[in-house]
Amino acid sequence: MAAYLLLQNKDPVALAKGNGLRNRDIPYSQIDLRPLNDDLKSTIAGFAKYAVTYDFTFDGTITNNVNGSLTPTTTFGSGNRAFPFTAALDRSRQNIQTFRETDTFGDLLKKTPSAYCADPHHNVARNYVYPITGSVGIAKQLQDFLSLKVFSNLAGKEGPPTFTSTITFKTTMRGTADPTVVISPVVGSTTRSGGYGLTSERSDEHKLIVGFAAITSEMNGAQVAEFLSPGTLFQTPRGTSEEIASEKAVNESILRFELGRQSGPVIVNSSLLSLF
């Protein structure tokens, strides 16, 4: 937003508002954009109803294995006889969690509290241990969507144009221990030796499917003024056509790329198919 307003180098009002946004002097929701010219106001307000859906899947597996061996050795007159045997205990636990959130661009701009980012000048870095909590590349997905929408006539068969992207992260942590026990023999006694191996592994696969939907209906003059006014009075009603379209785009991505790769028969809930 700041970069767009600062491009209007012959418009002192736009430049002043752009500098205020760039410097983060006050929260975005408190900046009054109503003094801008009509073209700028129309362009900015045109993004208010754009919708985004995030579908998260957390798939965590913990594996703990114990493998042991014991070799009794009995001494005979003609030599030694060994009777080795092994045992193993393999355990694993898996936990899968999924959840979905939907936002509109207008609500994200106007209703996100300033305390959400402790330092508004600091961008969250990538987290290589738990990658879903850091920078996951949303900016690139948003740029691709807007580029297709603005410059490539992105369109939908029915309803607003949509765009989906799937981001997958996998983190694996392993640890092993392999101690060996040897009991020194006494003359004429039985010698025993053995060992046991401990293996522990944790595998986390995090998947994020992002679905964007463009606007289908324009806002009237009163809605535009409300959106551009300082304060948080603006609110998009839940279940707009844009939000429904972004959710449908995510569901289509799951049906097309996730279920299609499953082996064997797949049962699809009728409530999911009813969205189409």
Beta strands, then each sheet from edge to edge (+ up, - down):
strand 1: 51-76
strand 2: 79-82
strand 3: 85-104
strand 4: 162-177
strand 5: 180-182
strand 6: 191-213
sheet 1: 2+ 1- 3+
sheet 2: 2+ 1- 6+ 4-
sheet 3: 2+ 1- 6+ 5-
end
